[in-house]
């Protein structure tokens, strides 16, 4: 099973969106500087995730999160 996820960095007020099959390992990889996009900023915390039936569905969710409508949706859910 794939998961789409949203990471948040409280210090820099930044979001990062991705998908994975293992949420715990992915969060550790981001915090240990193993992921290029997030290696210069840490710590990251998974603030939202949702299960997806396939890799394609997870990618579609990430693309949605990156739109203005998706960001509005996430901010409502996360109370930002």
Helices and strands as residue ranges (DSSP letters): E 2-9, E 14-20, H 23-31, G 36-38, E 45-52, H 55-65, H 68-78
